[in-house]
Amino acid sequence: MDENQTIAALAALAQPTRLRTFKLLVEREPDGIAAGELARLAEVPQNTMSAHLSTLSQAGLVVGERQSRSIIYRADLDRFRAVVLYLLQDCCGGNASLCAPLISDLTPCCPPKEAAQTR
């Protein structure tokens, strides 16, 4: 990940519909969601969603896979992770204890599905 790739990813997310779309895709991992369903959930016309998905794809944040007559989109979580890691690189001047609260806040966000279902 470099500075230009990070700027492209952040710029792609710096628009309300694209940010909402990316969050919807993250919520639907690993199954993904069809473009038409994304448009419906985001309450935008399909051609508008297509333009937003194109921007997110060019930034490397989403990938589309044709399945029959639909294109199923998924968040590229590896790419997003790379963006976040780039931003946190050398966090707090190398003082790990200063970054501990941030890491702690991120850790419980995604419990394994098995644990989440048994609660």
C-alpha positions in Angstrom: 0.0 0.0 0.0 1.3 3.4 -0.9 0.2 7.0 -0.3 -1.6 7.3 -3.7 -3.5 4.0 -3.2 -4.5 5.1 0.3 -5.7 8.5 -1.0 -7.8 6.8 -3.7 -9.4 4.5 -1.2 -10.2 7.3 1.2 -11.5 9.5 -1.6 -13.8 6.7 -2.7 -15.2 6.4 0.8 -15.6 10.1 1.2 -19.1 10.2 -0.3 -22.2 9.2 1.7 -23.6 6.6 -0.8 -20.3 4.9 -1.3 -19.6 4.8 2.4 -23.0 3.3 3.0 -22.5 0.8 0.2 -19.1 -0.3 1.5 -20.6 -0.8 5.0 -23.5 -2.8 3.5 -20.9 -5.0 1.8 -18.9 -5.5 5.0 -22.1 -6.5 6.8 -22.8 -9.1 4.1 -19.3 -10.7 4.1 -18.5 -13.3 3.0 -21.6 -13.9 0.9 -21.6 -10.6 -0.9 -24.7 -9.0 -2.4 -26.0 -8.3 -5.9 -25.8 -4.9 -7.4 -29.5 -4.5 -7.7 -30.1 -5.4 -4.1 -27.4 -2.9 -3.1 -29.2 -0.2 -5.0 -32.4 -1.1 -3.3 -30.9 -1.1 0.2 -29.1 2.2 -0.4 -32.2 3.7 -2.0 -30.5 4.9 -5.2 -31.2 4.1 -8.8 -29.3 1.1 -10.3 -27.3 3.3 -12.7 -26.2 5.5 -9.8 -25.2 2.4 -7.8 -23.3 1.2 -10.8 -21.2 4.4 -10.9 -20.6 4.2 -7.2 -19.5 0.5 -7.4 -17.2 1.5 -10.3 -15.5 4.1 -8.1 -15.1 1.7 -5.2 -13.8 -1.0 -7.5 -11.2 1.3 -9.1 -10.0 2.1 -5.5 -9.7 -1.6 -4.9 -12.3 -1.7 -2.1 -14.8 -3.9 -3.8 -14.7 -6.8 -6.2 -17.5 -8.1 -8.4 -18.0 -11.7 -9.5 -20.5 -12.7 -12.2 -22.9 -15.4 -11.0 -25.4 -16.3 -13.7 -27.2 -13.0 -14.6 -26.1 -11.1 -11.6 -22.8 -9.5 -10.4 -22.2 -10.3 -6.7 -20.1 -7.6 -5.0 -18.0 -8.1 -2.0 -15.9 -5.8 0.2 -12.2 -6.4 -0.3 -11.3 -6.6 3.3 -7.7 -7.3 2.7 -7.4 -4.1 0.8 -9.3 -2.2 3.5 -7.0 -3.7 6.1 -4.0 -2.5 4.1 -5.4 1.0 4.1 -5.9 1.0 7.8 -2.5 -0.5 8.4 -0.9 2.2 6.2 -2.7 4.9 8.3 -1.6 3.3 11.5 2.0 2.5 10.4 4.4 3.9 13.0 1.4 4.6 15.2 2.2 7.0 18.0 5.9 7.2 17.1 6.3 3.5 17.8 4.9 3.7 21.4 2.7 0.7 21.3 1.0 1.6 24.6 -0.4 4.7 23.1 -2.1 2.6 20.3 -3.4 0.0 22.8 -6.8 1.8 23.2 -7.4 1.9 19.5 -6.5 -1.8 19.1 -8.7 -2.6 22.0 -11.7 -0.7 20.5 -11.2 -2.6 17.2 -10.9 -6.1 18.7 -14.5 -6.8 19.9 -16.2 -5.4 16.8 -16.3 -8.8 15.0 -16.8 -11.8 17.3 -16.8 -15.1 15.5 -20.2 -16.0 14.1 -20.4 -19.1 16.4 -19.9 -17.0 19.5 -22.3 -14.3 18.3 -25.0 -16.9 17.6 -24.7 -18.6 21.0 -25.3 -15.3 23.0 
